[in-house]
Amino acid sequence: MKHHTYGYIYGILAAFFYALVAIVAKPLVMGGTHPFQITFYQYLFTILILGIWISVRNRGAFRCNLKKVGSFALLGVFGGGATNLLFYSALQYLDAGVSSMLLFLHPVFITVFFAVTRIKTMKPINYFCVLSAACGTAIVLDLFSDSSHFSLIGITFGILSGLTYGFYNIFADLKLKEEDPNIINFYACIAALLFTMGIMISNGTGFSVALPALPSVFFLAVFSGVLPAYCFLKALHYIGSEKVSVISSIELPLTLIMAFTILKEQMRPLQLFGIVLIVLATVMLHMNEKDPAGEVEKACENKK
């Protein structure tokens, strides 16, 4: 089997594992487990798994300077931690498919960020893609009718989760691209764990969860914090970031299929058309984007 074939397999697996997150988390949230509790124990399990893995592979990798640890913590709190807390909170009010759709708007936010900051030049096709994604979202949420039944609180949580996930991608790409992904993940998860724990203590959420919920939380740790990252990095190695980012676009359709077959969620044909618009806009954005980090480096060189 050729190396690029392995790359596509790993890319599809990463998208599949990420798609499972909403399907597993939705019953947990509706069963009474608080989003803060899910996030806390998910990070706890992820830290244990990564800690054992790094200790076996290269114990010396734990050593890094305080500046790097600070960057990892920033990524963990305002990126990964905030995204999980907001996404799981959205699941309290919205279906898994709709919550995933709002999270999936992060490529649009990333594109707008690079356009506003002028780190990246925005082509006319990018404006078209952003408009298509916005229209698709409005169609799914029934904003063009007077009978929209979606929770405004849930929509807010979902959109904010897309924004924080966009920050996660931008910060990791521009500031932490050369660092060991496992070390980034390990320290980011510790920061997110402490952040979540502080919120839980301050608002009195409590740490007690039903024992039957723990296997699902452990599942989330493995399939959200460990395996997808491994498959994504392997795919990146074989076929590069441009192809991997396009493959990741199947995550949303996979989530919708599993939400329909497993959770019995329903969508009208018009709403499915809105989802198609979002996926197509995301694919086109990925196919037309340049490497932001590379453009930053070129800009710096021109200033010298």
C-alpha positions as CSV (number, residue, x, y, z in Angstrom):
1,M,0.0,0.0,0.0
2,K,1.4,3.4,-1.0
3,H,2.2,6.0,1.7
4,H,-0.4,8.5,0.5
5,T,-3.1,5.8,0.9
6,Y,-2.1,5.5,4.5
7,G,-2.4,9.2,4.8
8,Y,-6.0,9.2,3.5
9,I,-6.9,6.3,5.9
10,Y,-5.5,8.1,8.9
11,G,-7.3,11.3,7.8
12,I,-10.6,9.6,7.6
13,L,-10.1,7.9,10.9
14,A,-9.3,11.2,12.6
15,A,-12.5,12.7,11.2
16,F,-14.5,9.6,12.3
17,F,-13.2,9.7,15.8
18,Y,-13.9,13.4,16.2
19,A,-17.5,12.8,14.8
20,L,-18.0,10.3,17.6
21,V,-17.6,12.9,20.3
22,A,-21.0,14.6,19.9
23,I,-22.7,11.2,19.6
24,V,-21.2,10.0,22.9
25,A,-21.5,13.3,24.8
26,K,-25.1,14.1,23.9
27,P,-26.6,11.1,26.0
28,L,-24.2,12.0,28.8
29,V,-25.4,15.6,29.0
30,M,-29.0,14.6,28.7
31,G,-28.5,11.9,31.3
32,G,-27.6,14.5,33.9
33,T,-23.8,14.7,33.8
34,H,-22.9,18.4,33.8
35,P,-20.7,19.7,30.9
36,F,-18.1,20.8,33.4
37,Q,-17.9,17.4,34.9
38,I,-17.6,15.8,31.4
39,T,-14.8,18.2,30.5
40,F,-13.0,17.7,33.9
41,Y,-12.9,13.9,33.8
42,Q,-12.2,13.8,30.1
43,Y,-9.0,15.9,30.7
44,L,-8.1,13.8,33.7
45,F,-8.2,10.6,31.7
46,T,-6.4,12.3,28.8
47,I,-3.5,13.5,31.1
48,L,-3.1,10.0,32.6
49,I,-3.0,8.3,29.1
50,L,-0.6,10.9,27.6
51,G,1.5,10.9,30.8
52,I,2.0,7.2,30.6
53,W,2.7,7.3,26.9
54,I,5.3,10.0,27.1
55,S,7.0,8.4,30.1
56,V,7.4,5.2,28.1
57,R,8.6,6.8,24.9
58,N,10.7,9.7,26.1
59,R,10.6,10.9,29.7
60,G,12.9,13.7,29.0
61,A,10.3,15.4,26.8
62,F,8.5,16.6,29.9
63,R,11.2,19.2,30.4
64,C,10.4,22.6,28.8
65,N,10.9,26.2,29.8
66,L,8.2,28.3,31.5
67,K,7.6,30.4,28.4
68,K,6.5,27.4,26.5
69,V,4.4,26.1,29.4
70,G,2.7,29.4,29.4
71,S,1.8,29.2,25.7
72,F,0.6,25.6,26.2
73,A,-1.6,26.8,29.1
74,L,-3.1,29.6,27.0
75,L,-3.9,27.1,24.3
76,G,-5.4,24.7,26.8
77,V,-7.6,27.2,28.6
78,F,-8.9,29.5,25.8
79,G,-8.6,26.9,23.1
80,G,-9.3,23.3,24.0
81,G,-10.9,23.8,27.4
82,A,-13.2,26.6,26.4
83,T,-14.2,24.7,23.2
84,N,-15.2,21.6,25.1
85,L,-17.1,23.5,27.8
86,L,-19.0,25.5,25.3
87,F,-19.7,22.6,22.9
88,Y,-20.9,20.3,25.7
89,S,-23.1,23.2,27.0
90,A,-24.6,23.6,23.5
91,L,-25.5,19.9,23.6
92,Q,-27.8,20.7,26.5
93,Y,-30.0,22.8,24.3
94,L,-29.4,21.6,20.7
95,D,-29.2,18.3,18.8
96,A,-25.8,16.8,18.3
97,G,-26.0,17.6,14.5
98,V,-26.8,21.2,15.0
99,S,-24.2,21.7,17.7
100,S,-21.5,20.1,15.5
101,M,-22.5,22.3,12.6
102,L,-22.0,25.4,14.7
103,L,-18.6,24.1,15.9
104,F,-17.8,23.4,12.3
105,L,-18.0,27.1,11.4
106,H,-14.4,27.5,12.8
107,P,-12.8,27.6,9.3
108,V,-14.9,30.6,8.5
109,F,-13.8,32.4,11.7
110,I,-10.2,31.5,10.9
111,T,-10.5,32.9,7.4
112,V,-12.0,36.1,8.7
113,F,-9.3,36.5,11.3
114,F,-6.5,36.3,8.7
115,A,-8.4,38.7,6.4
116,V,-8.9,41.3,9.2
117,T,-5.3,41.0,10.5
118,R,-4.0,40.9,6.9
119,I,-1.8,38.0,7.8
120,K,-3.4,36.3,4.9
121,T,-4.8,37.8,1.7
122,M,-8.5,37.1,1.2
123,K,-9.5,36.2,-2.3
124,P,-12.9,36.8,-3.8
125,I,-13.6,33.0,-3.5
126,N,-13.0,33.3,0.3
127,Y,-15.7,36.0,0.6
128,F,-18.1,33.7,-1.4
129,C,-17.3,30.8,0.9
130,V,-17.9,32.8,4.1
131,L,-21.2,34.0,2.7
132,S,-22.2,30.5,1.7
133,A,-21.4,29.1,5.2
134,A,-23.4,31.9,6.8
135,C,-26.4,31.2,4.5
136,G,-26.1,27.5,5.2
137,T,-26.1,28.2,9.0
138,A,-29.2,30.4,8.7
139,I,-31.0,27.8,6.7
140,V,-30.3,25.0,9.2
141,L,-31.4,27.2,12.1
142,D,-34.6,28.3,10.3
143,L,-33.7,32.0,10.6
144,F,-35.6,32.7,7.4
145,S,-38.9,31.5,8.9
146,D,-41.0,32.6,11.9
147,S,-41.1,29.1,13.4
148,S,-37.5,28.7,14.5
149,H,-37.5,26.4,17.5
150,F,-33.8,26.4,18.4
151,S,-32.6,27.7,21.7
152,L,-30.9,31.1,21.5
153,I,-28.7,30.0,24.5
154,G,-27.7,26.8,22.7
155,I,-26.9,28.7,19.5
156,T,-24.8,31.2,21.4
157,F,-22.8,28.4,23.0
158,G,-22.4,26.6,19.7
159,I,-21.1,29.7,17.9
160,L,-18.7,30.5,20.7
161,S,-17.4,27.0,20.6
162,G,-16.6,27.5,16.9
163,L,-14.8,30.8,17.8
164,T,-12.7,29.2,20.5
165,Y,-11.8,26.2,18.3
166,G,-10.8,28.7,15.6
167,F,-8.5,30.3,18.2
168,Y,-7.1,26.9,19.1
169,N,-6.1,26.3,15.4
170,I,-4.7,29.7,14.8
171,F,-2.6,29.9,18.0
172,A,-1.3,26.3,17.6
173,D,-0.4,27.0,13.9
174,L,1.3,30.4,14.4
175,K,2.9,29.9,17.8
176,L,3.4,26.2,18.5
177,K,4.0,24.7,15.1
178,E,7.5,23.4,15.9
179,E,6.7,21.9,19.3
180,D,6.0,18.2,20.1
181,P,2.2,17.7,19.7
182,N,2.1,15.2,22.6
183,I,3.8,17.6,24.9
184,I,1.5,20.5,23.8
185,N,-1.5,18.3,24.4
186,F,-0.3,17.1,27.8
187,Y,0.4,20.6,29.3
188,A,-2.6,22.1,27.5
189,C,-4.8,19.5,29.1
190,I,-3.3,20.1,32.6
191,A,-4.1,23.8,32.2
192,A,-7.7,23.1,31.0
193,L,-8.2,20.6,33.8
194,L,-7.2,23.2,36.4
195,F,-9.3,25.9,34.7
196,T,-12.4,23.6,34.7
197,M,-11.7,22.5,38.3
198,G,-11.6,26.2,39.4
199,I,-15.0,26.9,37.7
200,M,-16.5,23.8,39.3
201,I,-15.4,24.8,42.8
202,S,-16.5,28.4,42.4
203,N,-20.0,27.6,41.1
204,G,-20.6,24.5,43.2
205,T,-21.1,22.0,40.4
206,G,-19.4,19.2,42.3
207,F,-17.2,16.3,41.2
208,S,-19.6,13.5,41.9
209,V,-20.8,11.7,38.8
210,A,-22.7,8.4,38.3
211,L,-20.4,5.5,37.9
212,P,-22.1,4.3,34.6
213,A,-21.1,7.7,33.1
214,L,-17.3,7.2,33.6
215,P,-16.8,4.7,30.8
216,S,-18.3,7.1,28.3
217,V,-16.1,10.0,29.6
218,F,-13.1,7.7,29.3
219,F,-14.2,7.0,25.7
220,L,-14.3,10.7,25.1
221,A,-10.8,11.1,26.4
222,V,-9.5,8.4,24.1
223,F,-11.4,9.4,21.0
224,S,-11.3,13.1,21.5
225,G,-7.9,13.7,23.1
226,V,-5.6,10.9,22.0
227,L,-6.5,8.9,18.9
228,P,-7.7,11.7,16.7
229,A,-4.6,13.7,17.3
230,Y,-2.4,10.7,16.5
231,C,-4.3,9.9,13.3
232,F,-4.3,13.5,12.3
233,L,-0.5,13.8,12.7
234,K,0.2,10.6,10.8
235,A,-2.0,11.8,8.0
236,L,-0.2,15.1,8.0
237,H,3.1,13.3,7.7
238,Y,1.9,11.3,4.6
239,I,-0.2,13.7,2.6
240,G,0.3,17.2,4.0
241,S,-1.9,19.8,5.7
242,E,-3.9,20.8,2.6
243,K,-5.3,17.4,1.8
244,V,-5.8,16.6,5.5
245,S,-7.9,19.7,6.0
246,V,-10.1,18.9,3.1
247,I,-10.6,15.3,4.4
248,S,-11.6,16.7,7.8
249,S,-14.7,18.2,6.1
250,I,-16.3,14.8,6.2
251,E,-16.5,15.1,10.0
252,L,-19.8,17.0,9.9
253,P,-21.6,14.6,7.5
254,L,-20.4,11.7,9.6
255,T,-21.8,13.3,12.7
256,L,-25.1,13.8,11.0
257,I,-25.3,10.3,9.8
258,M,-24.5,8.9,13.2
259,A,-27.0,11.3,14.9
260,F,-29.7,10.1,12.5
261,T,-28.9,6.4,12.9
262,I,-27.9,6.3,16.6
263,L,-29.6,9.2,18.3
264,K,-32.6,9.3,15.9
265,E,-32.3,13.0,15.2
266,Q,-34.1,14.3,12.2
267,M,-33.5,17.1,9.7
268,R,-35.7,18.4,6.9
269,P,-34.4,18.4,3.3
270,L,-33.9,22.2,3.4
271,Q,-31.8,21.9,6.5
272,L,-29.7,19.2,4.9
273,F,-29.1,21.6,2.0
274,G,-27.8,24.2,4.5
275,I,-25.4,21.6,5.8
276,V,-24.2,20.9,2.2
277,L,-23.5,24.6,1.7
278,I,-21.4,24.7,4.9
279,V,-19.4,21.6,3.9
280,L,-18.8,22.9,0.4
281,A,-17.8,26.3,1.7
282,T,-15.3,24.7,4.1
283,V,-13.8,22.5,1.4
284,M,-13.3,25.5,-0.9
285,L,-11.8,27.5,1.9
286,H,-9.3,24.8,2.6
287,M,-8.4,24.2,-1.0
288,N,-7.8,27.9,-1.6
289,E,-5.8,28.8,1.5
290,K,-2.1,29.3,1.8
291,D,0.0,28.5,4.7
292,P,-0.5,31.4,7.2
293,A,2.7,30.7,9.0
294,G,4.6,30.7,5.8
295,E,3.1,34.1,4.8
296,V,4.1,35.5,8.2
297,E,7.7,34.3,7.7
298,K,7.8,35.9,4.3
299,A,6.5,39.2,5.7
300,C,9.1,39.1,8.4
301,E,11.8,38.5,5.8
302,N,10.6,41.4,3.7
303,K,10.9,43.7,6.7
304,K,14.5,42.8,7.3
